[in-house]
């Protein structure tokens, strides 16, 4: 078996960080968490934010290393976008629980991700690996910035947070349309 390269290890690390991130973010909404968190209670969101930022930065770092040192693999092409989706979707669902984002926006974002994942499955059956597009990368960046702002929940930045949320939603829909248009042949029956 081939040894896993550094970009792929960073992608796996990003997936592993999801659990402590979500547990910390949601811990403030659980009755029993006050006793466990002790004096950390008011800082738990900021610790969760720190974990989210570290996880998000691994996305930038692993892609940069993979391209610079020609370490792009099919595993990375598949797992990197999936890790991004897992991280962002977990955060968005937690933020719905915390009443910081409307559920319908999260439903649209997650629906887009299911559609793209379905396309990727069909493509892989046809031995085609579809890498993330630039629209998808912009969408991911704006979603991650939006999540950071919503976790921080700074009242003075609510207008900025809402603007970023609407841009992220628009990019989500644009990237879906772009993806479907560019990969429409994937859904055609193979002979």
Buried (B, 14 or more C-beta within 10 A) or exposed (E): EEEEBEBBEBBBBBBEBBEEBBBBBBBBEEEEBEEEBEEEBEEBBEBBBBBBBEBBEBBEBBBEBBEEEEBBBEBBBBBBBBBBBBBBBBBBBBBBBBEBBEEEBBEBBBEBBEEBEEBBEBBBEEEEEBEBBEBBBBBBBBBBBBBBBBBEBEEEBEEEBBEBBEBBBEBBBBBBEBBBEEBEEBEEEEE
